[in-house]
C-alpha cells in the first residue's frame, strides 16, 4: 500500500528554521532580573518627572536583557557591558548628528556607522551585539525627540544597561553553594565537561560517538567562556578560583584521551566512564573525589586516560590554577576579521540597509506620512535587527519579525485600550521585561514581546498609540532587507562562511604542525586543540544558517559542510596522533595513511565546491 503524498512532505529549510524554537527550563532568575529592570527604571523616572530619560534607560535595559543569556557572572560583564558602552557611543553620535546636520549628511553618517558596525560584528558574538546596539542607539538618538542633550542621553543609556548588569552580578543564583557565591555558572559548566567526557567514553565504538564528541567540544567552549571573564586575572585571585581553574585544566587531557579512543573505534568497558562521572559530581558539590576506578591500560589511549584520571585526582585534592588554554587574538587577526571577506560583505549589507532605511524613513517623515508621530528612527532600528545573520537565515528573520510585530501590535492595542496611564503601561513594561528571557528562544516571540514593550514606552513618553504605523514600518524594513540581502556584492558570495572555513583550516594546520613537530609543550597543544575545535564549531553554525537560506543564497555555500567534516576528522586524527606519540614516540602506518588520505580528500573537496581558500601546507 502506497503512502499518502503528504506523509513524505518535508518543509523547505528556510521555512523549517522559522518554525523551530529552542527548548529548556524557564530561567527564573533571568525572568526576575527582567521584571526588575526596565519597569522600575521607568517608574522612577516618571516619579521624578524625567520620563524621557526613563525611556532611554528602559530601552538600554531591554537591549541588555536580550543579551542576558545563561552563563557565569564574570562572562556577563563583557556580554552585557561592551554592547552597553557601544550603545552609549551610538546615542552620543546619533544625537549630535541628528541635531546639527541635514537629512543628507545624517544619512551619510548613519551609513558610515553601519559599515563600521557591520565589519566589527564579524569579530565575534560580543562584537556583533556591540555593533547592533551602536546602530540602534544612533538611530534613536538621531530621531527620538527628547529635550535632554546627547551626553545626558548617553549616561541614561549606560545607567539602564548598568542596572541590569548590577542585578546580574548581585542577585543570588539558584544552585550556587553557600560560601562559593561567585561560582554559579562556572562550577556547573566545568562539571558539564566531565559529564561530556563520560558520555563520549560510553559512546566509543558506536554511531553516537561523533555527536558525543561535538557535545564535548560545546561543553569545553562553554566552560572556557564561563571562566574567562574580567574577574579572572592572569593569576587566580583566591584558593577557590585556583581550584576551579585547575579542575577545568585537568579535564583537557581526559578529553584528549577520550577523543583518541573514539577515533580508534574500539569499544571500552563501562568502567572507563565512571571516573569522569565521579569527577563531575565532585565539581558540582565542591567535594573530594574519593577513589577513582582505573581503566584497562592495554592501549595507548587507555593508558592516556588512566594517566589523566590519576592527574585529575591529584589536582582535585590540591589544585593549582593555570592559565586558560586560550591565546589572545592579535590586533592583526582582529583587523583581518573586520576587513576580511566576511567583514566586508556583512559591513556593506548593514551599511546599505541602515542607510537606505534611514533615508526612506526621513523622507516619509518630512512628507508627513507619519502624521503626528515622531518616530522615524523605528525603520532603521528595525532594519538593524533584520540584517543580523546571528538571528537566523534572512527569510526566517523576515517572517518571524513580521509575524511577531503584528502579534505584538495587536496585543498592545488591546492593552492600551483598557490600562490606566501611566501606571498600567509601566506595569506592562515590567511584564514584557520579565518575558524577554523566555521569548529569546524564538525570534518571532522575542519580536512580539519587544514590540509591546517599545509601544508602551512610546506612550509613556507622551506620544499617542502607534500600533498600526509600527506594523507598516516593520513590513517596509522587511522589504528593504530582503532586497539588499539578495543584491550582488563585490567579491565572492558567502564571505561569512568562507571566513569561518579559512579560520578553521588555519587552526587545524597549526594544531597538526605542532603535533607532528614533536613539541613537548602539552599546554600549548591543548590550547591549539581547543582553538581548532572551537573554530570548527563556529564554521558549522555559519554553514547551518547559510543552508537554511532561500536556494538563491544557499547555493553559494553548498559543499562547505563536507569540508568541515573532513577538517574535523583531521583534528580528531591529529589528537589520536598526539596521544600515540606521547606513548611510543612514533606514529603507526595507520595514523600516517589516515592523515594522508584526509589531506587528499580536503584538497579534492576544495576543488569540487570551488571555494577559494588558501592552500595550507598540511603535509605529513
N, C-alpha and C positions, 0 to 999 in steps of 0.2 A: 504494500500500500504506500503510495507516494505521500510525502509530507506536504502540507499546505505551503504555498509560496511565502506567506508572511512569517512562517516559522523559521525560515533561514534568512530573513531580512536583518541586515546589520546597519546600524546608524553610521553615517559618514563620520570620520574622526572629528571634523570641526564642530559637528552638532553634538556628538557624544561628549566632547570636552565641556561644552556649555551646560550640559545636564549633570555633570559629575560634581560631587561635593565631598569635602573632607569629613571624616567622622572621628569621634573621640569623646571623652568625658567633658562635661561642662567645666571650663576653667573658672571656678567660683571666685578666686581671688582677683583674677583679671576683671571679672564682672563687677566686683566690689570697687576696684580702682576706677573703672569706667563710670560707675554711678557717682563716685566722689570727685570726679574731675571737672568736666565741662559745666554740669549743672550748678554745683556750689560756686564755681568761679563766676558764672553769670549772675547768680543771685547776689553775691557780694557786690558786684559792680552795679547792679540795679539799686541796691540799698544805699550806695554812696553816690548815686546819680552819675555814674560813668558807664552807662550801658554800652556805648560804642567800644570802649576798651575791653569790656567784658566779652563782647562778641569776638574780638580778635583773640583774646586769651582762650575762649572756648573753642574757636577753630583750631588753634595750636594744640590744645589738649585732645581734640578729636583726631587730628593727624597723628599725634603721638600714640593715641590709643590703637590706631590701625597698625602701628609698628610694634605694639606691646605684645610680642609673641612669647611662647614658653621658652624658658631658658634661665640662666643664672642671673643674679642681681648684677654682678660685675659686667656681664655681657650686655645687659640692658643699658648701661651707662653710654656705651658707644652707639648702640642700636637706636636709642631714643635721643641722645644728646647731640650727636653730629647732625642729623637732619634738622633738629630744632635750631641750631646755630645757622645752618644754611637757610632755613626759612626766615629767620630774623634778618639775615642779609638781603634776601629777596624782598622782604617787606620794606626795608630801607630804600633799596634801589627803585622798586616799583613806585613807592610813594613820591619820591622826589622827581622821578622821571615823569610820572603822570601829572604832577602839578606844574612842572616847569617846561614841558615840551609839547609840541603839537602832535596830531594824530600820526603823521608820517614818521617823525623822529621816534616817537614812543614805540611804534610798530617795529622799527629797526632795532631799537634797544631790546625789546622783548624777543625778537627773532635771534639776536646775538646771544641772549641768555639761554634760549632754547638750544642753540648749537653747543654752548659750553656745557650745560647741564646734561645734554644727551651724551656727549663724549665722556664726561666724568662717570656717567651711570654704567659704562662698560667695565669699570674697575671692580665692582662687586655689589652685593645687596645693600650694604650700608650707604655706599656712594650713590646707588640708584635711588634710595629713599631720600637722600640729601638733595639730589637733583630734582626730584619731584616736588619736595617742599619748597625749594628755591623758586621754582616756576609758579606754583600755586600761590605762594605768598606774594610774589612780584605782581601777579595779576590782580590779587585782592588789593594790594597797596595802591596800584595804579587806578583801579576802578571803583573801589568802595568809598563812598562819600562820607568821610569821617572828619571831625573837627580837629583831631589831635595831629601834631607834627609826626614826621616819619620816625624820628628816634624814639618817641614815646610808644608808637605802634610796635616797633621792633622789641622794645622792652616788654610790652604786654604779651607779645608772641612768645618770647623766651620764658616769661613767667608762667604762661599757660602750659607749655610743654614741660617746664621745670617742675610744676606742681605734680603732674602725673609721674614724672621720674622720681620725685621725692616719695610719692606713695609707693612706687615700686621698690624703693630701697628701704623704706621704714616699716611697711606693713608686714606682719609675720606671714610665713608661708606654711600651709599645712604639710606635715611630714618632716619639717626641719626639726632636728632633735634639740632638746634643751642643752644650752651651753655651746651650741655649734650654730648659732643664729645665721652666720654669714653663708654657710654652705647649704643652700637649698637645692638649686638646680645642679650644682657641681657634683654633689655626692650621688645624686640619682643618675646623672649622666655617666660617671665613672663606673658605677655598678652595672649600668646597661652594657658597657663594653665587655665586662667579664661574662655577662649572660650571653652576649652575641658570640663570644669565643666558644662558649659551651655549645651554643646552637650550631655553629659551624662544625665542631667536632662530631656532634651527633649526626650531622648530615653527610659526613665524609663517605664517599663511595656511592652516594645516591644522586638522583637527578636534582635534588633540592640544594646541593652544595653551592652552586653558583649564586642562587638567590640569598643563601645564608652569608656568603662572602660579601655580597653587596650590602646586606644589613649590618655586617660588622664594620664595613667602611663608613656607613652612615653614623653608626654609634661612635666611632672614633672621631669623626668630624665634629659631631655634636659635643662630645666631651671636651675636645680641644678648644672649641669656641667658648664653652662654658667656663673654662679655666683661664682664658686668655684676655680677660677684661682688664681695665686700667688699674684695678686694685692689686693686681699681681705684678710686683716689681721683678726686676731681674733675679733677685733672690727672695725667696718666700719670707713673709713677714711674721709668721707665727709657726709654732710647732704643728698645729692642726693643718695649716696650709701646706707646710712642707710634706706632711704625711700624705695628704690627698694628692699632691703632685707626684709624689713617689709611687703611689698606688696606680696612678694613670700610666706613668712611665713603665711600671712593671708589667702592664698589660701588652706593651708593644712586642716584646719577644714571644709572648704567648700567641698573639695574633699572627705573627710571622710563622711560627711553627704550625699553627692550625691551617694557615693558607697553604703551606708546603704539603701537609697531609692531604688536603683537598685536591691539590694538583696531582699528587700520586694516585689518588683514586681508590686506594685500598681501604676498606672499612676498618675502623678501630673499635675497641671494646667500649662498652658504656662507662667503664671506669675512667676513661680519659676525660670525660666532661664533668666528672664530679668535683674535681679540684677547682676549675673556674667557677662553678656554681657556688661553692663554699666561699670563694673569694668575693663574689658578688654580694653574698649575704653579709660578709664581714664589712664591706664598704658601706652598705646601707645602714647597718646597725652601729658602725664605728666601733667594732669589737675585734678581738684577735681571731685568727683563722682556725686555730686548733690544728690537729694533724691533717695533712692532705694526702689523698691516695695517689701513689705514684703509678704512672702508666708503664706499660711494657717498653723496654729500651732496645727493641730488636731492629730498629731502622733509624737513619739519621734524623728524620723529622720527629720521631717519637723520643729520641734522646734529647733533641732540642726542646721538645715540650716538657720533658721531665726536668731539664735544667732550668727552664723558665719558671716552672712551678716552685722549685726549690728557691730560686731567686726571689719570687714573689712572696713566699712565706717569710723569708728574711726581711724583706722590705716592709711587710705589714707589721712586723714586730718592732723594727727600728728603722723606719723610713726616713731617708734624707732626700729633700727636694732636689730636682734638677731642672734645667731649662726645658721648656716645652719643645717638642720636635717640630719647630717652625722656623722658617727663615723670613726675615722681613723683606718685603719687595723693595727693590732699589728704586730710586726716582726714575731711572731709565726704564725699568719694567713698567712702572705706572704710566709713564708717558707713552710707552708702546701700546698699552691697553687703550688709552684715550685716543691716540691718533692712528691706531691700527684699523684693520678692515671693519671690525665690529663697531668700534667707537665712531668712526667716520660715518658709516651707514646709519647708525642709530641717531647720531647727532644731527645729521641732515634731515631725517624724518621728523624728529622732535622740533627742530627749528622751523620747518615748513608748516607743520601742524599748528604749533603755538603761534607763529607769526601770522599765518593765514586766518586762524580763528580770532586773533586779536584785531586784525584789520577789519574783518567782516563784522565782528561784534561792535566795534566803534562806528562803523558806517551805519549799521542798523540803529544804533543808539542815537546818533545825530540825526537820523531820518525819522526819529520818534516812533520807530517800530516797537520800542519797549514801553511807550506811553509814559506813565509816571514812575516806572521802576528804574532805579539807578543801580543796575547790577549787570552791566555788560561783561564784567570780569568772569561771569559764570561760564561763558562759552570757551575761552582759552583755558580756564582751570579744568573744565571737563575734558577738553582735548588732551591735557597732560596725562590724566589717568588712562585714557583710552589708548594712547600711543605706547604705553609701557608693556613690553613683552613679558615682564615679570608676572603680570596678572593673567597670563594665558595667551593663546593664539588670538589673532586680530579679530576674526569674525566672532569668536566666542566672547571676547571682551565687549564688542559692539552689541551683540544680542543681550548679554547679561546687563549691560549698562542701560540699554533702552527699557528692558523689562523691569529692572529694579527702579528706575526713575519713575516710570508710570505708576508702579505699585506704591512707591513711597509718596508721590504727589497726591494720589487718590486717598491714601490713609491720612496724610496730613490735612487735606481739605476737610475730611470728616472731623478730625480732632479740633481744627481751628474753629469750626462752627459751634462747638459746644464748650470748649475750655475757656475759663476766665483768663484775662490778661492782666499782668504778665505772669502771674503765679502758675497758671496751668501750663503755659508754654515752657517755663523754666523746668517744671517737673517733667515735661515731655523731653526736654534736652537731657536731663539726668537719666531718664529711662533709655533713651537712644544710646547714650554713652555706655550704659551697662550692657546693652545688646551688641555693641560693636565686637567685643572679643569672640562672641559666638558667630556673629554674622560674617566674620572674615573667612569662614570656611567655604563660602561661595560668593563670587563677585556680585551676582545679582542681589543676594540678600544683603551684602555689605552696602551696595548702592542704595537699596531701599531704606536702610536704617540711616545712612548718611544724608539722604535726601530729606527725610523727616527732620533730622537734627538741623540741617542748614536752613530749611524753610522756617523752622521755629526761631532760629537766631535772627533771620531777616525781619520777622515780625516784632521780636523783642527790640530790635534796633530801630523800630519806628516806621518800617515800610508795610504796605498792605499785603495781603496774601498773594503769593506768586506761583501757585502750583502749576497752572497751565502754561505760563511762559517758561517755567523750568523744564517742562516736557519738550516744548518746542526747541529750546536751546540745546538740550541734550541730543535730540534727533538730528539737529543741524551739525553738532560736533561729531556725531557718529558718521554722518555723510562725509565730512571733511577728512576724518581719519581713514575711512575706507578708501577714499580716492588717493590720498597721499601714500597710504600703505601699499598701494599697488602700482605707484608710479615707478618707472625705471630710474635707477640711481647710478652715478658714476662708479665704475668698478664692477666686480662680480657680486651677484645677489647672494644672500645667505651669509653675509660677513660675520654675523654674530656666531653662527655655528662654526664657520671656518676658523675664527679666532680661538674658540674653545678647543677645536681639534689640534691646532698648532700648539697651544699651551699644553695639552695632554701629551702630545708626542715629544715635546721638549722635556717634560718631566719624566716620561718613560725612558728617554735617551739618557738623561742624567743618572737615573737610578741604575740602569743596566751598565753604563760605563763604570760607575762606582763599584759595582759588584764584581765585574769582570776584571777590573784593575787590581783586585785583591786587597783593597784598603782594609785596615784593621779598625777603623772608626765605626763602631756599631751605632752610636747615637746619630751620626750623620747619615748612616744607611737608613735608619728608621725615619729620619726626617725626610729623606728623598722618597722613601716608600710612601709616607703619608701624603706628600705633595703629589705623587703620581696618581694615587687612588682618588684624592680629592679632585684633581683636575679632570679625571675621567668621569667622576660623578657629575661634575658641572657640565661636561660635554654631553652626557646622557640626558640631562634635564633640558638643555638647549635644543637637542635634537628631537626630543619628545614633543616639545612645544611647536617646533617648526613642522613636524609631521602632522600636527593637528590643524594646520592652516588650510585654506582653500587650495585645491590642486595647483592653481597658477603659482602660488607661493611655495607650497610644499615640495614641488618638484626640484627646487633649487638645492635641497639638502638630501635628496634621495641617495641612499648608499652610505651616508655618513655613519649610520648606526653600525654597519658592517665593519667600518674602520675602528670604531670604538671597541667592538667586541674583540678584534684582533689585538688592539693595544692592551686591553685588559688581560688577554691570555699571555701577552709578552711580559707584563708586570707580574702576573702570577708565576710564570716560569722563572723570571728573574728572582723572585722570592724563594722558590724551590732551589735555585742555584746557590743563593746565598747560604741557605741552611746546610746544603750539602758541602759547600766549600768550608764552612765552619767545622764540619765533622771530619772531612777527609783531606781537605786542601786541594782537591781537583774535581773536575766535573766528569760525569759519565757520558758515554756516547749518546744516551737518550736525551740528556739535557742539551747537548750541542746540536743534535739533529732537530730537536723540537724548536729551539731558538732559530736556527737557520730557516726551517720551514715557515715559521711565523713571520720572519722578516721578509721572506719572498712573498708571502700572502699579503703583507702590508703594502708592499710595492705594487702588487697587482691590483689591490683594491683602490689605491690612489689613481692608477691609470684608468681603471674601469669607470669610476664615477667622475673623473675629470676634475678632482679637487687640486687646486694649485697650492699645495703645501710644500714647504722646504724639504729637500731631500736631506735627511739626517744620517750620519754615518753609524747606523745601528749594525755593527758588524761584530761577529764573534771572533 
